[in-house]
């Protein structure tokens, strides 16, 4: 029997394109532009903002319930077809919402959005990248996340232009059709279950295999789901991901903070753009750093960057340049949700049951999404100030910085010592 070396597969990068198809495109173009449709829908039907946006409250609750089921299905069955169906369902539901005239129809859309997002929004892309990339997984995750942000930055003004020219229904229908077709095509064309199914090694793998040897063995390294459930590391991992979500959601409070203070609404609007740009750069840098120096130091850079950025913004007063500098640095913390959380799960528990483990993390992220705006809103309503909001977000980043190394150490004990 001759030995042959199966080098890093080009299929891994094609699978990444598939991830951009089912994750970056629908999330960036549809989910992240939902805000531009609120005012025209309210104006046409005379609904309150609370009623109009209720579907966005329903969505993360449904997604939190769906994510653990999605994790099991993605692990057991072929994600290519599961995600193709999910992409089609989300796109067609978004298209149907363009013609929704009753609140119950929008709320039903929120349920469909929630079920499908339980698969595509936080879970499936990290799962597939974890399987396909032995090395370079950090930059792969960051490319998918940065592409999402770029698409959102482009889709928002394009969508607003379509609304101004043709009305919100035509604009939403056009974006939905474009998203559905592109998402489904890329998913079917490029998503594949695993390297072992394709008969190749993950990208960056350098092992030598004898002909006929089971390549899937290298996908079985790591802790089992049962081991993870019994370890505090799983729950601190979920907490860290939830913290990144809570802190990332804080950027939505920045415009109001500026408009109620010395900086003014114009500075607040510019700050949002700075955070978005900083987030794109931050995602790429954090992904590259993860591959170079590991998740522990990269996680500390993200958490401390987020905390320092918020401190600078909080104490800036009327100094616009200090405030903007804080927003740039905060971008690293903002980027941590889509880069640090999946990489921390991989470094902690390994690839063996990554899909099921990260589905629990996704549930925590969705729950944090559902409560974050309420928490910040209640703080402001009861104190009349955003000071305590800053304190909470900064403290959460510090807690995350402490929990990241703890999570890795406690989780690695479950499997790394036993595999040596």
Secondary structure by P-SEA (a helix, b strand, c coil): cbbbbbcccaaaaaaaaaaaacccccccccccccccaaaaaaaaccccccccaaaaaaaaaaaaaaaaaaaaaaacccaaaaaaaaaaaaaaaaaaaaacccaaaaaaaaaaaaaaaaccccccaaaaaaaccccaaaaaaaaaaaaaaaaaaaaaaaaaaaaacccaaaaaaaaaaaaaaaaaaaaaacccccccccccccccccccccccccccccccccccaaaaaacaaaaaaaaaaaaaaaaaacccaaaaaaaaccccaaaaaaaaaaaaaaaaaaaaaaaaaaacccaaaaaaaaaaaaaaaaaaaaaccccaaaaaaaaaaacccccccccaaaaaaaacccccaaaaaaaaaaaaaaaaaacaaaaaaaaaaacccaaaaaaaaaaaaaaaaaaaaaaaaaaaaacccccc
